């Protein structure tokens, strides 16, 4: 194990996703070192949160926690910064600071990359610090790596697919079970398919941000979100479903 490189990770955010990252690295530590032939292991060394007293899904040592994201970026023991706080303001400052410090960034923040990606990718190039964002769009496929690498020699004529599971489930239930929108939304929430605040899912912007990212990667130029027509499903009625 003396030849194994340990990569120090700093987490900004320790909610459902952050706790999941902690538990996954804890559970699969041996698997990772085995698959990399004992070349790499990961260690979470700093965690930034808003509320130190909040109950969480995973337990990490108290000494790792801070309420300042700057502590994560500035910690010399942190090699990679993982942004999990969401939004486009504080998250932008965090990611920009990490890139300026020449630290690679991992994020699933589709809104941040769709709306301010031009600035962040410029910083990434300037400081030779990569941004990895597979989780931002259909991470289970995965599609980002496929477009960036596997399909680099292909001309992509169009991208078509379902990229928002919440809206898809609601429309499916309205179609198959004849539910109206409020009933289908409630069912989606009860089953855990919809967030407590479903706004971005049903107003179209979650799918729009994903489409903007995919389009930018596939066609090689930035897409201005303000020029994208977005319409949600909040006002779809059973009658619309029947005549569609």
N, C-alpha and C positions, 0 to 999 in steps of 0.2 A: 504493500500500500504506500510505501515511501515514494513511489513514482507517480502517485495519483495527484492530479491537480485539483485543488479545492476552489470552487468558484463561489465567492461571497455574494449573496443576494440581499437586496434591500427592498422591502415591500412598502408601498404607499397605499394603505388601505388594508383592513383586516376584517372585512365583513364576510359574506357568504363565499365569495370567490377567493379572497385572501386566505381565509381559513382552509378552504379547499386546497389551495396551493401548498400550504403548510402540511396538511395531512397527506397529500399525495407524495411530496418529497420525503416525508417521514416513512410512509408505507413502502415506497418503491426505491428507497436509497440503494439497497442491495442490487435490485434489478438494473438500475442505471449504471452502477459500477461494473456489473457483469457484462452488460451489453457494450460498454465502452472499453472493455478489457482492462478494468481498473485504471483507466486513464483520467476519469473525471468523477468528481462528486460535488454535490451542491449543498450549501449551508446558508440558511437564512440568518443574517447577522444584525439586521435592524428593521424595525417595523414602525411606521408612522400611522397614527390614528387620531381622530378628533377627540374621542372620549376614552380616557384611560380606564374608567370604571365600567364601561359597557360589557354586558355578558356576551360571550362569543362562542362560536361553534368549535373552536380548537383552543388548546391551551399552549401558550408559548411562555418562555421565561420572562419575568417582569423586566429584567435588565435590558431586553431588546427594544422595549417600547419607548416611543417619544411622541409628543404632539406636534413636532416641527418636521415637515417634510425635508427641510434643509439638512437636518441631521442625517437623513438617509443618504442624500446626495454627497454630502461632505465627508462622510465616514470613509477613511482610507481602506477599511476592511471590506467595503461594499464594492464589488466589481460590476454588477449588473443591477439596474434599477427596474422594478416592476411597478407600473402605474395601474392602480386599481381603484382610484377615487372617483372616476367619472367626471362629467362636466367638461367645459372647455376653457375655463379661466385659470383656476388654481392648477389644474392638470397641465395646462400649457406651460405655466411657469416652471413646474416641476420637471417636465420632460425637457424643456429648453435648457434648464440648468444642468440636468444630467448629461445632455449631449455636449454642452459647453465644457463640462468636466471630462469629456471623452469617455463617458461610461455608456455602454450599450443599454438600450431601453426596450422593454417588452410591455406591450399594452394591448388591450382589447377594446380600447375606447374609439369606437367608430365615429362618433360625433366629432371628437377632437381632430381626428385625422382627415375627415371629410371637409371640415370647416377651416382648419388651420394647418393642414398637412403640408401645403406649399412652403410655409415658413419652417416647419419642423424638418422636412426632408432636406431643405437647404442647409440647415444647421447640421444635420446628420452628415451631409457631404463635406461641409466645411471642416468639421472636427473629426472626420473619419470614425464616427461612432454610429453603428447601425440601429435602426428601429425595426423590431420584429412585431408583427401584428396579426398573426394567423387567427387568433381568437376573435378578431373584429368582425369577420364575415364567414359564416358557415364553417366554423373550426372543425367540425366533425368530418368534413369531406376528405381532406382539407383543400381549399381552392386557391388561397393566396399563393402558396408555394408552387402550385401547378401553373398558375398564370405567370408568375415571375421567372420560373425556371424551366419546367417541363415543356411549356408551350411557347418558349421564347422564339422558336423558329417558325411558328405558325401565324398566319393572319387570322385573327378572330373577327368574324363577321357580326356576331351577335352573342349576347349572353341572356339566357332565359331561365328562370327558375323561381322557386318559392324560397324567399330569404327572410320571411318573418313568420315564425310558427304560430304566434298568438292570433294574428289576423287570419291565417290559413285555417286554424281550428274553428274560430268563430264562424267564418263563412261556410265551412264544411257542415257545421251543426245547423246553421240556418238553412242550408240546402237539403241535407239528408233528414233532419228531424223536424223541419218547419218551425224552428224557434225564432223568436224575434231577437233583435240585437241585444237588448238588456239581458235577456235570459241566457243567450249564448255566452255573453261576456261573463256573467256570474258563474256559469258552469266552468268556464276556462279558469277563472280565479280559484274556484273551489278545488279544482284539480291541480292547481299549481302551474298551469300553462301561461298564466298572465301575471304580470307584476302587480304589486299593491297599487302602484300608480301606472296605469296602462297607457297613458297619454301617447308616448312616443311610438308604441306599438300600433295603436289603432289610428293615429292621425297620419300615418304614412312615413314619418321621418326616420324611423328605425330602418325601414327598407330603403328609403332614399339615401341615407348615409352609406349603407352597404353598396348600393348600386353605384354611387359616386366613386367609392374606392375601387370597385371592380372595373369601372369604366376608365378611370385614370390609369390603372395598371395595364389594362388590355390595349389601350389606344395611345398611351404615352403622352398625354397632355392633361393638365389639371382641369377639373370640371367645377364651375362656379355654382355652389348650392343655390344661390339666389336666382339662377336661371333654370332651375329644375322644377317642372310642374309636379306638385305633390298633392294628392287627394286621399283622405283617409276613408275608413269604413264606418265611421260613427253614424252616418245618416242612411246607411243601406237598410232598406225595409224588406220584409218577406216578399212583397210584390215585385221589387227589383230582382230578387233572386228568381222568381218564377218566370219572369219575362226575359231574363238574360240569355 
